[in-house]
């Protein structure tokens, strides 16, 4: 089993609401963090992990859409399709909850690679959902912000429970 020292932040933790800082260059510290984030993503059994979800306010996410891990730094959605599709999305910060989220079917993303190069890619389907979901995290947004009132009501009790757990964890850290 993969182990990690990084601690997962749950819905209700204020660090999930703070927009992360732009990374200026990828140095040894960032490289180490990225390595650890990939380990953590697999340890938590997720398909994506944004740095803010482990309490680090830097614009970095790692993900795996089924073809191995990839790293995205300072992502910006610069173009999106008018066509939108709905997918039930889960999130490591919302254990046990899957919310219907409507998003563009395809997007163009500009980001920095681990080698500090700026690139642009076009993605669609599941990969497009992952890029949007994780980019949201780095801007302080989460799946719950896309949910209809009916969806929020459906998970009212679980969401309140998560907020309680998150607050207890914060108190334990203080
Ligand atoms: Zn998430």
Backbone and ligand atoms as CSV (ligand in chain L), in Angstrom:
chain,resi,resn,atom,element,x,y,z
A,1,UNK,N,N,0.823,-1.205,0.000
A,1,UNK,CA,C,0.000,0.000,0.000
A,1,UNK,C,C,0.864,1.266,0.000
A,2,UNK,N,N,0.410,2.231,-0.764
A,2,UNK,CA,C,1.151,3.495,-0.845
A,2,UNK,C,C,0.826,4.343,0.375
A,3,UNK,N,N,1.853,4.907,0.974
A,3,UNK,CA,C,1.620,5.775,2.137
A,3,UNK,C,C,2.036,7.199,1.828
A,4,UNK,N,N,1.450,8.123,2.525
A,4,UNK,CA,C,1.814,9.529,2.322
A,4,UNK,C,C,1.771,10.285,3.637
A,5,UNK,N,N,2.639,11.297,3.724
A,5,UNK,CA,C,2.651,12.128,4.929
A,5,UNK,C,C,1.677,13.301,4.778
A,6,UNK,N,N,1.196,13.524,3.554
A,6,UNK,CA,C,0.309,14.660,3.324
A,6,UNK,C,C,-1.077,14.379,3.918
A,7,UNK,N,N,-1.674,15.429,4.464
A,7,UNK,CA,C,-2.983,15.272,5.107
A,7,UNK,C,C,-4.063,15.886,4.210
A,8,UNK,N,N,-5.087,15.104,3.996
A,8,UNK,CA,C,-6.175,15.538,3.123
A,8,UNK,C,C,-7.083,16.543,3.832
A,9,UNK,N,N,-7.399,17.649,3.142
A,9,UNK,CA,C,-8.322,18.645,3.694
A,9,UNK,C,C,-9.723,18.379,3.158
A,10,UNK,N,N,-10.692,18.419,4.072
A,10,UNK,CA,C,-12.082,18.126,3.699
A,10,UNK,C,C,-12.896,19.392,3.519
A,11,UNK,N,N,-14.008,19.241,2.797
A,11,UNK,CA,C,-14.954,20.336,2.629
A,11,UNK,C,C,-15.240,20.966,3.992
A,12,UNK,N,N,-15.169,22.283,4.068
A,12,UNK,CA,C,-15.351,22.974,5.346
A,12,UNK,C,C,-14.037,23.586,5.812
A,13,UNK,N,N,-12.923,23.049,5.293
A,13,UNK,CA,C,-11.618,23.610,5.626
A,13,UNK,C,C,-11.417,24.887,4.801
A,14,UNK,N,N,-11.151,26.018,5.460
A,14,UNK,CA,C,-11.055,27.284,4.713
A,14,UNK,C,C,-9.963,27.303,3.647
A,15,UNK,N,N,-8.961,26.442,3.770
A,15,UNK,CA,C,-7.890,26.488,2.764
A,15,UNK,C,C,-8.407,26.070,1.388
A,16,UNK,N,N,-9.528,25.371,1.354
A,16,UNK,CA,C,-10.107,24.985,0.060
A,16,UNK,C,C,-10.803,26.153,-0.633
A,17,UNK,N,N,-10.997,27.233,0.111
A,17,UNK,CA,C,-11.675,28.409,-0.446
A,17,UNK,C,C,-10.716,29.508,-0.880
A,18,UNK,N,N,-9.419,29.329,-0.566
A,18,UNK,CA,C,-8.437,30.373,-0.899
A,18,UNK,C,C,-7.831,30.100,-2.272
A,19,UNK,N,N,-7.876,31.079,-3.172
A,19,UNK,CA,C,-7.181,30.880,-4.449
A,19,UNK,C,C,-5.694,30.667,-4.193
A,20,UNK,N,N,-5.114,29.693,-4.874
A,20,UNK,CA,C,-3.700,29.378,-4.656
A,20,UNK,C,C,-2.800,30.388,-5.370
A,21,UNK,N,N,-1.531,30.405,-4.967
A,21,UNK,CA,C,-0.535,31.308,-5.574
A,21,UNK,C,C,0.025,30.701,-6.853
A,22,UNK,N,N,0.321,31.577,-7.795
A,22,UNK,CA,C,0.940,31.149,-9.033
A,22,UNK,C,C,2.374,30.675,-8.749
A,23,UNK,N,N,2.780,29.606,-9.395
A,23,UNK,CA,C,4.150,29.112,-9.241
A,23,UNK,C,C,5.028,29.845,-10.259
A,24,UNK,N,N,6.123,30.453,-9.788
A,24,UNK,CA,C,6.969,31.229,-10.705
A,24,UNK,C,C,7.919,30.331,-11.493
A,25,UNK,N,N,8.487,29.366,-10.808
A,25,UNK,CA,C,9.368,28.410,-11.481
A,25,UNK,C,C,9.358,27.116,-10.672
A,26,UNK,N,N,9.632,26.024,-11.358
A,26,UNK,CA,C,9.632,24.732,-10.671
A,26,UNK,C,C,11.047,24.425,-10.199
A,27,UNK,N,N,11.256,24.531,-8.919
A,27,UNK,CA,C,12.566,24.243,-8.317
A,27,UNK,C,C,12.526,22.910,-7.588
A,28,UNK,N,N,13.590,22.589,-6.875
A,28,UNK,CA,C,13.656,21.307,-6.151
A,28,UNK,C,C,12.498,21.134,-5.162
A,29,UNK,N,N,12.075,22.213,-4.507
A,29,UNK,CA,C,10.990,22.095,-3.523
A,29,UNK,C,C,9.683,21.696,-4.216
A,30,UNK,N,N,9.413,22.323,-5.366
A,30,UNK,CA,C,8.194,21.995,-6.111
A,30,UNK,C,C,8.258,20.556,-6.628
A,31,UNK,N,N,9.452,20.166,-7.099
A,31,UNK,CA,C,9.597,18.801,-7.631
A,31,UNK,C,C,9.311,17.760,-6.551
A,32,UNK,N,N,9.797,18.050,-5.332
A,32,UNK,CA,C,9.566,17.126,-4.222
A,32,UNK,C,C,8.085,17.069,-3.872
A,33,UNK,N,N,7.475,18.259,-3.862
A,33,UNK,CA,C,6.047,18.333,-3.559
A,33,UNK,C,C,5.233,17.539,-4.590
A,34,UNK,N,N,5.565,17.694,-5.865
A,34,UNK,CA,C,4.846,17.004,-6.942
A,34,UNK,C,C,4.940,15.487,-6.755
A,35,UNK,N,N,6.142,15.010,-6.459
A,35,UNK,CA,C,6.354,13.579,-6.232
A,35,UNK,C,C,5.445,13.076,-5.109
A,36,UNK,N,N,5.437,13.857,-4.029
A,36,UNK,CA,C,4.655,13.480,-2.853
A,36,UNK,C,C,3.156,13.550,-3.151
A,37,UNK,N,N,2.754,14.534,-3.965
A,37,UNK,CA,C,1.336,14.654,-4.320
A,37,UNK,C,C,0.871,13.466,-5.160
A,38,UNK,N,N,1.737,12.990,-6.048
A,38,UNK,CA,C,1.364,11.822,-6.868
A,38,UNK,C,C,1.195,10.598,-5.964
A,39,UNK,N,N,2.140,10.427,-5.039
A,39,UNK,CA,C,2.012,9.315,-4.072
A,39,UNK,C,C,0.698,9.438,-3.309
A,40,UNK,N,N,0.409,10.669,-2.870
A,40,UNK,CA,C,-0.792,10.899,-2.061
A,40,UNK,C,C,-2.057,10.606,-2.867
A,41,UNK,N,N,-2.065,11.023,-4.132
A,41,UNK,CA,C,-3.244,10.781,-4.971
A,41,UNK,C,C,-3.562,9.286,-5.026
A,42,UNK,N,N,-2.527,8.472,-5.198
A,42,UNK,CA,C,-2.758,7.020,-5.249
A,42,UNK,C,C,-3.086,6.463,-3.864
A,43,UNK,N,N,-2.438,7.000,-2.842
A,43,UNK,CA,C,-2.726,6.529,-1.482
A,43,UNK,C,C,-4.187,6.806,-1.117
A,44,UNK,N,N,-4.690,7.969,-1.566
A,44,UNK,CA,C,-6.088,8.329,-1.270
A,44,UNK,C,C,-7.046,7.716,-2.287
A,45,UNK,N,N,-6.470,7.089,-3.325
A,45,UNK,CA,C,-7.277,6.430,-4.349
A,45,UNK,C,C,-8.132,7.444,-5.142
A,46,UNK,N,N,-7.511,8.565,-5.497
A,46,UNK,CA,C,-8.222,9.579,-6.273
A,46,UNK,C,C,-7.730,9.626,-7.710
A,47,UNK,N,N,-8.478,10.309,-8.573
A,47,UNK,CA,C,-8.020,10.477,-9.950
A,47,UNK,C,C,-7.456,11.883,-10.170
A,48,UNK,N,N,-7.453,12.692,-9.110
A,48,UNK,CA,C,-6.852,14.008,-9.193
A,48,UNK,C,C,-6.638,14.555,-7.795
A,49,UNK,N,N,-5.604,15.381,-7.650
A,49,UNK,CA,C,-5.340,16.001,-6.353
A,49,UNK,C,C,-4.730,17.377,-6.580
A,50,UNK,N,N,-5.390,18.392,-6.037
A,50,UNK,CA,C,-4.869,19.756,-6.127
A,50,UNK,C,C,-4.111,20.066,-4.838
A,51,UNK,N,N,-3.056,20.880,-4.955
A,51,UNK,CA,C,-2.210,21.169,-3.786
A,51,UNK,C,C,-3.020,21.711,-2.612
A,52,UNK,N,N,-4.031,22.534,-2.892
A,52,UNK,CA,C,-4.826,23.103,-1.788
A,52,UNK,C,C,-5.522,22.007,-0.976
A,53,UNK,N,N,-5.758,20.858,-1.603
A,53,UNK,CA,C,-6.425,19.765,-0.881
A,53,UNK,C,C,-5.531,19.114,0.162
A,54,UNK,N,N,-4.237,19.410,0.097
A,54,UNK,CA,C,-3.346,18.954,1.159
A,54,UNK,C,C,-2.748,20.167,1.880
A,55,UNK,N,N,-3.461,21.296,1.786
A,55,UNK,CA,C,-3.105,22.477,2.567
A,55,UNK,C,C,-1.971,23.306,2.002
A,56,UNK,N,N,-1.619,23.086,0.749
A,56,UNK,CA,C,-0.520,23.850,0.150
A,56,UNK,C,C,-1.086,24.789,-0.912
A,57,UNK,N,N,-0.879,26.095,-0.673
A,57,UNK,CA,C,-1.539,27.093,-1.529
A,57,UNK,C,C,-0.716,27.440,-2.755
A,58,UNK,N,N,-0.447,26.436,-3.564
A,58,UNK,CA,C,0.283,26.676,-4.813
A,58,UNK,C,C,-0.504,26.080,-5.963
A,59,UNK,N,N,-0.421,26.760,-7.122
A,59,UNK,CA,C,-1.224,26.310,-8.270
A,59,UNK,C,C,-0.591,25.090,-8.952
A,60,UNK,N,N,-0.788,23.950,-8.300
A,60,UNK,CA,C,-0.274,22.691,-8.846
A,60,UNK,C,C,-1.356,21.635,-8.658
A,61,UNK,N,N,-1.602,20.845,-9.701
A,61,UNK,CA,C,-2.399,19.638,-9.473
A,61,UNK,C,C,-1.783,18.458,-10.189
A,62,UNK,N,N,-2.074,17.283,-9.679
A,62,UNK,CA,C,-1.673,16.034,-10.332
A,62,UNK,C,C,-2.946,15.260,-10.604
A,63,UNK,N,N,-2.934,14.461,-11.660
A,63,UNK,CA,C,-4.132,13.704,-11.991
A,63,UNK,C,C,-3.753,12.470,-12.789
A,64,UNK,N,N,-4.721,11.572,-12.917
A,64,UNK,CA,C,-4.550,10.367,-13.717
A,64,UNK,C,C,-5.908,10.039,-14.309
A,65,UNK,N,N,-6.013,10.211,-15.630
A,65,UNK,CA,C,-7.287,9.943,-16.298
A,65,UNK,C,C,-7.328,8.500,-16.809
A,66,UNK,N,N,-6.436,7.664,-16.292
A,66,UNK,CA,C,-6.419,6.259,-16.684
A,66,UNK,C,C,-5.171,5.880,-17.470
A,67,UNK,N,N,-4.325,6.883,-17.752
A,67,UNK,CA,C,-3.126,6.603,-18.558
A,67,UNK,C,C,-1.847,7.006,-17.843
A,68,UNK,N,N,-1.884,6.999,-16.524
A,68,UNK,CA,C,-0.695,7.370,-15.760
A,68,UNK,C,C,-0.772,8.795,-15.269
A,69,UNK,N,N,0.080,9.127,-14.300
A,69,UNK,CA,C,-0.011,10.454,-13.668
A,69,UNK,C,C,0.508,11.576,-14.558
A,70,UNK,N,N,-0.107,12.741,-14.466
A,70,UNK,CA,C,0.428,13.926,-15.123
A,70,UNK,C,C,0.347,15.115,-14.172
A,71,UNK,N,N,1.166,16.121,-14.461
A,71,UNK,CA,C,1.332,17.270,-13.567
A,71,UNK,C,C,0.957,18.539,-14.312
A,72,UNK,N,N,0.176,19.385,-13.671
A,72,UNK,CA,C,-0.264,20.634,-14.298
A,72,UNK,C,C,-0.020,21.783,-13.314
A,73,UNK,N,N,0.643,22.817,-13.800
A,73,UNK,CA,C,0.988,23.961,-12.946
A,73,UNK,C,C,0.377,25.238,-13.541
A,74,UNK,N,N,-0.157,26.087,-12.708
A,74,UNK,CA,C,-0.777,27.355,-13.125
A,74,UNK,C,C,-1.810,27.200,-14.251
A,75,UNK,N,N,-2.741,26.250,-14.140
A,75,UNK,CA,C,-3.678,26.043,-15.246
A,75,UNK,C,C,-4.650,27.207,-15.421
A,76,UNK,N,N,-4.953,27.488,-16.689
A,76,UNK,CA,C,-5.978,28.485,-17.034
A,76,UNK,C,C,-6.816,27.884,-18.151
A,77,UNK,N,N,-8.131,27.925,-17.997
A,77,UNK,CA,C,-9.020,27.475,-19.073
A,77,UNK,C,C,-9.159,28.674,-20.017
A,78,UNK,N,N,-8.618,28.568,-21.218
A,78,UNK,CA,C,-8.617,29.743,-22.098
A,78,UNK,C,C,-9.673,29.645,-23.199
A,79,UNK,N,N,-10.275,28.477,-23.353
A,79,UNK,CA,C,-11.324,28.313,-24.359
A,79,UNK,C,C,-12.181,27.131,-23.928
A,80,UNK,N,N,-13.492,27.230,-24.171
A,80,UNK,CA,C,-14.327,26.071,-23.835
A,80,UNK,C,C,-15.450,25.911,-24.847
A,81,UNK,N,N,-15.913,24.686,-25.008
A,81,UNK,CA,C,-16.979,24.400,-25.963
A,81,UNK,C,C,-18.300,24.896,-25.403
A,82,UNK,N,N,-19.208,25.263,-26.297
A,82,UNK,CA,C,-20.536,25.670,-25.846
A,82,UNK,C,C,-21.320,24.451,-25.391
A,83,UNK,N,N,-20.976,23.311,-25.982
A,83,UNK,CA,C,-21.652,22.086,-25.588
A,83,UNK,C,C,-21.234,21.701,-24.168
A,84,UNK,N,N,-22.237,21.443,-23.331
A,84,UNK,CA,C,-21.947,21.035,-21.957
A,84,UNK,C,C,-22.477,19.635,-21.722
A,85,UNK,N,N,-21.820,18.901,-20.847
A,85,UNK,CA,C,-22.316,17.574,-20.484
A,85,UNK,C,C,-22.298,17.448,-18.961
A,86,UNK,N,N,-23.143,16.554,-18.483
A,86,UNK,CA,C,-23.264,16.357,-17.035
A,86,UNK,C,C,-22.550,15.069,-16.652
A,87,UNK,N,N,-21.763,15.153,-15.585
A,87,UNK,CA,C,-21.092,13.966,-15.071
A,87,UNK,C,C,-21.204,13.984,-13.549
A,88,UNK,N,N,-21.415,12.811,-12.965
A,88,UNK,CA,C,-21.405,12.727,-11.502
A,88,UNK,C,C,-19.953,12.746,-11.065
A,89,UNK,N,N,-19.550,13.819,-10.385
A,89,UNK,CA,C,-18.158,13.939,-9.988
A,89,UNK,C,C,-17.979,13.667,-8.502
A,90,UNK,N,N,-16.918,12.948,-8.206
A,90,UNK,CA,C,-16.519,12.750,-6.821
A,90,UNK,C,C,-15.321,13.647,-6.552
A,91,UNK,N,N,-14.924,13.726,-5.295
A,91,UNK,CA,C,-13.793,14.579,-4.938
A,91,UNK,C,C,-13.224,14.055,-3.637
A,92,UNK,N,N,-11.905,13.994,-3.536
A,92,UNK,CA,C,-11.292,13.487,-2.306
A,92,UNK,C,C,-11.687,14.316,-1.090
A,93,UNK,N,N,-12.011,15.589,-1.301
A,93,UNK,CA,C,-12.412,16.442,-0.180
A,93,UNK,C,C,-13.885,16.270,0.184
A,94,UNK,N,N,-14.590,15.443,-0.593
A,94,UNK,CA,C,-16.004,15.146,-0.329
A,94,UNK,C,C,-16.219,13.628,-0.304
A,95,UNK,N,N,-15.574,12.918,0.633
A,95,UNK,CA,C,-15.675,11.456,0.610
A,95,UNK,C,C,-17.126,10.988,0.673
A,96,UNK,N,N,-17.448,10.034,-0.173
A,96,UNK,CA,C,-18.789,9.437,-0.157
A,96,UNK,C,C,-19.847,10.233,-0.904
A,97,UNK,N,N,-19.458,11.352,-1.501
A,97,UNK,CA,C,-20.444,12.193,-2.179
A,97,UNK,C,C,-20.115,12.278,-3.668
A,98,UNK,N,N,-21.135,12.064,-4.501
A,98,UNK,CA,C,-20.986,12.256,-5.943
A,98,UNK,C,C,-22.059,13.225,-6.388
A,99,UNK,N,N,-21.632,14.346,-6.955
A,99,UNK,CA,C,-22.568,15.405,-7.317
A,99,UNK,C,C,-22.612,15.563,-8.832
A,100,UNK,N,N,-23.837,15.753,-9.352
A,100,UNK,CA,C,-23.984,15.985,-10.791
A,100,UNK,C,C,-23.476,17.375,-11.119
A,101,UNK,N,N,-22.482,17.427,-12.004
A,101,UNK,CA,C,-21.880,18.709,-12.382
A,101,UNK,C,C,-21.947,18.863,-13.897
A,102,UNK,N,N,-22.452,20.033,-14.323
A,102,UNK,CA,C,-22.535,20.333,-15.753
A,102,UNK,C,C,-21.363,21.227,-16.126
A,103,UNK,N,N,-20.601,20.786,-17.103
A,103,UNK,CA,C,-19.436,21.576,-17.521
A,103,UNK,C,C,-19.266,21.463,-19.034
A,104,UNK,N,N,-18.500,22.382,-19.632
A,104,UNK,CA,C,-18.168,22.240,-21.049
A,104,UNK,C,C,-17.585,20.862,-21.354
A,105,UNK,N,N,-17.956,20.349,-22.508
A,105,UNK,CA,C,-17.511,19.018,-22.940
A,105,UNK,C,C,-16.012,19.010,-23.282
A,106,UNK,N,N,-15.531,20.145,-23.842
A,106,UNK,CA,C,-14.095,20.216,-24.134
A,106,UNK,C,C,-13.551,21.607,-23.818
A,107,UNK,N,N,-12.286,21.643,-23.485
A,107,UNK,CA,C,-11.638,22.910,-23.104
A,107,UNK,C,C,-10.211,22.970,-23.645
A,108,UNK,N,N,-9.731,24.223,-23.764
A,108,UNK,CA,C,-8.309,24.427,-24.040
A,108,UNK,C,C,-7.689,24.964,-22.757
A,109,UNK,N,N,-6.598,24.340,-22.358
A,109,UNK,CA,C,-5.947,24.715,-21.103
A,109,UNK,C,C,-4.518,25.188,-21.377
A,110,UNK,N,N,-4.169,26.311,-20.774
A,110,UNK,CA,C,-2.777,26.776,-20.816
A,110,UNK,C,C,-2.184,26.496,-19.445
A,111,UNK,N,N,-1.011,25.907,-19.413
A,111,UNK,CA,C,-0.393,25.616,-18.115
A,111,UNK,C,C,1.117,25.523,-18.247
A,112,UNK,N,N,1.771,25.377,-17.113
A,112,UNK,CA,C,3.218,25.227,-17.100
A,112,UNK,C,C,3.540,23.771,-16.777
A,113,UNK,N,N,4.540,23.240,-17.459
A,113,UNK,CA,C,4.947,21.861,-17.200
A,113,UNK,C,C,5.961,21.840,-16.052
A,114,UNK,N,N,6.328,20.624,-15.669
A,114,UNK,CA,C,7.339,20.454,-14.615
A,114,UNK,C,C,8.688,21.037,-15.029
A,115,UNK,N,N,8.879,21.203,-16.348
A,115,UNK,CA,C,10.141,21.789,-16.832
A,115,UNK,C,C,10.025,23.298,-17.036
A,116,UNK,N,N,8.983,23.879,-16.422
A,116,UNK,CA,C,8.735,25.328,-16.467
A,116,UNK,C,C,8.441,25.849,-17.875
A,117,UNK,N,N,7.937,24.980,-18.750
A,117,UNK,CA,C,7.538,25.427,-20.096
A,117,UNK,C,C,6.033,25.673,-20.114
A,118,UNK,N,N,5.620,26.730,-20.823
A,118,UNK,CA,C,4.193,26.998,-20.956
A,118,UNK,C,C,3.666,26.291,-22.205
A,119,UNK,N,N,2.594,25.542,-22.024
A,119,UNK,CA,C,2.017,24.793,-23.150
A,119,UNK,C,C,0.496,24.989,-23.158
A,120,UNK,N,N,-0.114,24.631,-24.282
A,120,UNK,CA,C,-1.579,24.643,-24.384
A,120,UNK,C,C,-2.030,23.293,-24.917
A,121,UNK,N,N,-3.115,22.762,-24.347
A,121,UNK,CA,C,-3.655,21.510,-24.890
A,121,UNK,C,C,-5.174,21.592,-24.971
A,122,UNK,N,N,-5.713,20.819,-25.920
A,122,UNK,CA,C,-7.165,20.675,-26.044
A,122,UNK,C,C,-7.543,19.321,-25.492
A,123,UNK,N,N,-8.496,19.313,-24.581
A,123,UNK,CA,C,-8.933,18.047,-23.998
A,123,UNK,C,C,-10.461,17.975,-24.023
A,124,UNK,N,N,-10.970,16.745,-24.093
A,124,UNK,CA,C,-12.426,16.576,-24.056
A,124,UNK,C,C,-12.764,15.342,-23.225
A,125,UNK,N,N,-14.051,15.149,-23.012
A,125,UNK,CA,C,-14.500,13.985,-22.240
A,125,UNK,C,C,-14.026,14.040,-20.801
A,126,UNK,N,N,-13.655,12.866,-20.278
A,126,UNK,CA,C,-13.265,12.762,-18.866
A,126,UNK,C,C,-12.076,13.675,-18.541
A,127,UNK,N,N,-11.095,13.710,-19.435
A,127,UNK,CA,C,-9.911,14.537,-19.180
A,127,UNK,C,C,-10.318,16.012,-19.015
A,128,UNK,N,N,-11.254,16.488,-19.853
A,128,UNK,CA,C,-11.704,17.887,-19.757
A,128,UNK,C,C,-12.365,18.151,-18.408
A,129,UNK,N,N,-13.112,17.161,-17.919
A,129,UNK,CA,C,-13.767,17.313,-16.609
A,129,UNK,C,C,-12.715,17.400,-15.506
A,130,UNK,N,N,-11.695,16.565,-15.613
A,130,UNK,CA,C,-10.641,16.559,-14.591
A,130,UNK,C,C,-9.889,17.905,-14.585
A,131,UNK,N,N,-9.510,18.393,-15.761
A,131,UNK,CA,C,-8.813,19.683,-15.821
A,131,UNK,C,C,-9.656,20.793,-15.201
A,132,UNK,N,N,-10.961,20.784,-15.502
A,132,UNK,CA,C,-11.819,21.847,-14.968
A,132,UNK,C,C,-12.006,21.699,-13.465
A,133,UNK,N,N,-12.215,20.470,-13.012
A,133,UNK,CA,C,-12.412,20.200,-11.582
A,133,UNK,C,C,-11.186,20.662,-10.778
A,134,UNK,N,N,-10.003,20.290,-11.258
A,134,UNK,CA,C,-8.782,20.611,-10.504
A,134,UNK,C,C,-8.421,22.098,-10.617
A,135,UNK,N,N,-8.673,22.687,-11.794
A,135,UNK,CA,C,-8.414,24.125,-11.940
A,135,UNK,C,C,-9.323,24.909,-11.004
A,136,UNK,N,N,-10.562,24.464,-10.895
A,136,UNK,CA,C,-11.494,25.055,-9.928
A,136,UNK,C,C,-10.880,25.082,-8.523
A,137,UNK,N,N,-10.354,23.934,-8.077
A,137,UNK,CA,C,-9.762,23.850,-6.728
A,137,UNK,C,C,-8.722,24.947,-6.517
A,138,UNK,N,N,-7.896,25.164,-7.542
A,138,UNK,CA,C,-6.790,26.118,-7.389
A,138,UNK,C,C,-7.290,27.557,-7.375
A,139,UNK,N,N,-8.572,27.736,-7.748
A,139,UNK,CA,C,-9.201,29.054,-7.681
A,139,UNK,C,C,-10.207,29.145,-6.529
A,140,UNK,N,N,-10.153,28.172,-5.619
A,140,UNK,CA,C,-11.031,28.203,-4.443
A,140,UNK,C,C,-12.448,27.726,-4.698
A,141,UNK,N,N,-12.642,27.031,-5.827
A,141,UNK,CA,C,-13.982,26.542,-6.152
A,141,UNK,C,C,-14.048,25.011,-6.064
A,142,UNK,N,N,-15.262,24.521,-5.798
A,142,UNK,CA,C,-15.442,23.076,-5.640
A,142,UNK,C,C,-16.716,22.605,-6.325
A,143,UNK,N,N,-16.896,21.278,-6.382
A,143,UNK,CA,C,-18.070,20.710,-7.076
A,143,UNK,C,C,-19.377,21.264,-6.521
A,144,UNK,N,N,-19.390,21.533,-5.246
A,144,UNK,CA,C,-20.616,22.009,-4.601
A,144,UNK,C,C,-21.083,23.343,-5.211
A,145,UNK,N,N,-20.136,24.130,-5.736
A,145,UNK,CA,C,-20.481,25.420,-6.343
A,145,UNK,C,C,-21.210,25.257,-7.677
A,146,UNK,N,N,-21.157,24.062,-8.219
A,146,UNK,CA,C,-21.829,23.801,-9.498
A,146,UNK,C,C,-23.153,23.077,-9.286
A,147,UNK,N,N,-23.429,22.691,-8.055
A,147,UNK,CA,C,-24.590,21.840,-7.794
A,147,UNK,C,C,-25.887,22.652,-7.765
A,148,UNK,N,N,-26.953,22.025,-8.222
A,148,UNK,CA,C,-28.283,22.640,-8.133
A,148,UNK,C,C,-28.739,22.597,-6.677
A,149,UNK,N,N,-29.796,23.351,-6.377
A,149,UNK,CA,C,-30.304,23.351,-5.010
A,149,UNK,C,C,-30.758,21.943,-4.614
A,150,UNK,N,N,-31.374,21.242,-5.567
A,150,UNK,CA,C,-31.845,19.872,-5.297
A,150,UNK,C,C,-30.672,18.962,-4.936
A,151,UNK,N,N,-29.554,19.129,-5.662
A,151,UNK,CA,C,-28.372,18.313,-5.379
A,151,UNK,C,C,-27.815,18.645,-3.990
A,152,UNK,N,N,-27.779,19.945,-3.667
A,152,UNK,CA,C,-27.268,20.342,-2.345
A,152,UNK,C,C,-28.151,19.783,-1.240
A,153,UNK,N,N,-29.471,19.822,-1.469
A,153,UNK,CA,C,-30.405,19.298,-0.465
A,153,UNK,C,C,-30.209,17.801,-0.276
A,154,UNK,N,N,-29.958,17.118,-1.395
A,154,UNK,CA,C,-29.790,15.664,-1.357
A,154,UNK,C,C,-28.639,15.272,-0.425
A,155,UNK,N,N,-27.615,16.128,-0.341
A,155,UNK,CA,C,-26.434,15.785,0.461
A,155,UNK,C,C,-26.280,16.663,1.704
A,156,UNK,N,N,-27.362,17.314,2.074
A,156,UNK,CA,C,-27.314,18.265,3.183
A,156,UNK,C,C,-26.660,17.689,4.452
A,157,UNK,N,N,-27.127,16.498,4.844
A,157,UNK,CA,C,-26.646,15.890,6.094
A,157,UNK,C,C,-25.160,15.547,5.984
A,158,UNK,N,N,-24.785,14.891,4.859
A,158,UNK,CA,C,-23.375,14.518,4.694
A,158,UNK,C,C,-22.465,15.746,4.642
A,159,UNK,N,N,-22.927,16.795,3.977
A,159,UNK,CA,C,-22.107,18.016,3.873
A,159,UNK,C,C,-21.887,18.640,5.246
A,160,UNK,N,N,-22.944,18.664,6.054
A,160,UNK,CA,C,-22.827,19.215,7.408
A,160,UNK,C,C,-21.857,18.364,8.233
A,161,UNK,N,N,-21.932,17.040,8.055
A,161,UNK,CA,C,-21.018,16.141,8.778
A,161,UNK,C,C,-19.569,16.403,8.380
A,162,UNK,N,N,-19.354,16.568,7.066
A,162,UNK,CA,C,-17.992,16.837,6.579
A,162,UNK,C,C,-17.448,18.127,7.168
A,163,UNK,N,N,-18.286,19.157,7.197
A,163,UNK,CA,C,-17.851,20.443,7.754
A,163,UNK,C,C,-17.450,20.293,9.215
A,164,UNK,N,N,-18.216,19.489,9.945
A,164,UNK,CA,C,-17.890,19.237,11.359
A,164,UNK,C,C,-16.551,18.544,11.513
A,165,UNK,N,N,-16.329,17.528,10.693
A,165,UNK,CA,C,-15.061,16.784,10.759
A,165,UNK,C,C,-13.908,17.717,10.415
A,166,UNK,N,N,-14.098,18.534,9.351
A,166,UNK,CA,C,-13.040,19.467,8.927
A,166,UNK,C,C,-12.706,20.427,10.066
A,167,UNK,N,N,-13.726,20.941,10.748
A,167,UNK,CA,C,-13.481,21.887,11.842
A,167,UNK,C,C,-12.767,21.222,13.007
A,168,UNK,N,N,-13.145,19.983,13.311
A,168,UNK,CA,C,-12.467,19.245,14.383
A,168,UNK,C,C,-10.998,19.051,14.056
A,169,UNK,N,N,-10.730,18.712,12.779
A,169,UNK,CA,C,-9.333,18.501,12.355
A,169,UNK,C,C,-8.531,19.808,12.477
A,170,UNK,N,N,-9.171,20.914,12.124
A,170,UNK,CA,C,-8.472,22.209,12.219
A,170,UNK,C,C,-8.132,22.500,13.679
A,171,UNK,N,N,-9.091,22.250,14.570
A,171,UNK,CA,C,-8.856,22.487,16.003
A,171,UNK,C,C,-7.736,21.583,16.519
A,172,UNK,N,N,-7.701,20.343,16.032
A,172,UNK,CA,C,-6.680,19.404,16.469
A,172,UNK,C,C,-5.292,19.856,16.020
A,173,UNK,N,N,-5.227,20.528,14.858
A,173,UNK,CA,C,-3.941,20.997,14.331
A,173,UNK,C,C,-3.452,22.242,15.073
A,174,UNK,N,N,-4.394,23.022,15.603
A,174,UNK,CA,C,-4.029,24.313,16.213
A,174,UNK,C,C,-3.304,24.115,17.553
L,1,ZN,ZN,ZN,-11.765,17.682,-6.022
